[in-house]
Amino acid sequence: MNTQLETRCLACGVLSVREARFCRQCGTSLRVDELASSTELVSPDAVTVDLTAHQRSTEQFRLPTAPVAVAETRIESADLDRHLANVYRAQVIERAQHKRRMAVALLLAAVSIV
């Protein structure tokens, strides 16, 4: 690809088109340099509220210091493939049943019009 039309993500290194705002791989903002070099981050027309007089504490929003236990589940690749195949099969069956229900409804509507 033409490097002048690309930008590289600083977090994961994936190349994206220059116009991209976020990395397509990790979601990191690709326009960090523009924001950092900009002297005016807020539009002059934006309505803003001065909050310097409000001295509220954010202590209530602190995360717990103790690590949270997370159950770890490992699954084999073959098991995952089987599960995904079953999910896909169920979705295909549901779509087919929906199409049949719609066809019957249309036929009943056509019969009642005649």
N, C-alpha and C positions, 0 to 999 in steps of 0.2 A: 504494500500500500504506500501511497505518497505521504511521507511524514509531515508535510506542511498541512495536510488535511486531517491529521490525527493528533490526539493528545494522549499522554500516558498517565494512567492512574498512579498517584503517589503511594497509595496503600497496597495495591496488589500488582501493579505493573501492566495491566491489560490495556491495549490500545483501543481508543474510541474515536469517533468522529469529533472534530474540533468543536462543533456546535453542541455536543452533548453536555448536559448540566451535571449528570451523575454517572458514575461508572456502571457499566452494564453487568459487571461481574460481582462487585461487592457493595455497590450503592453509595460509595463515598462521593462527596461533592467534587466535581472536577474544576470548579471555578474559584478555588480558594485564593489564587493569586490576584484575580480581579477584585475580590472583596477586600483583601488585605491592602491593596494599593489604592482603593477608592477612598477619597476623603469624605465623601458624603454618602452614608449608607442609608439614610432615610430621605425620601422624597420631600422637597420643601413644601409640597401641598399636603403632606400627611398630617393628620390630626394626632398630636401627641399629648400625653399627660405627664406632668412633672411628678414623679414619685419620690423625690428626695426627702420629703417631709415624713413619709411613711417608714417607720423603723421597725417593721415586723420581723420577728425571728423565723428562721426556717428550720429550727431544731426539730420540730415535729415531723419533718420530712426526711430525716436521716435514715439510712438503711441500717438494718440490724448488723452488728459487728460479727456475730456468730455465723459461721457458714451454714447455709441451708442445705439439708440433705436432699439429694436428688436420686431417685431410683434409676439405676442404669439397666437398660434392657439391650441385650445384644441379639441380633437376628442374622441368620445366615443369608447370603445373597439368593440362594435358591428359594428359601422360604419367602423372602421379600418378593421375588419374581412371581411365585405362586399366588401370593396375596394380591399383588397388583393385577394379575391376570383375572382373578376372581372378581375384583372390583370392576374392572373393565367389562367383563362378561355381564355382570349385573346391570351396569349402565346401558349396555347394548340391548339387553332384554327389556329394561324399563322403557327405553326409547321406542322399541318395536311395539310394546303394549300401548304406549301413548299414541303412536301413529294409528294403531287399530281402533282405539277408542275415538280418536278424532274422525276417522273414516266412517265409523258407525254413526257418530253424531251428525256428520254431514249428510249421510244417506237418510237418516230419520228426518232431518230438517228439509231435505229435498222432497221426501214423501209427503210431509205435512203441508208443503206449499202447493203441491199438485192437487 
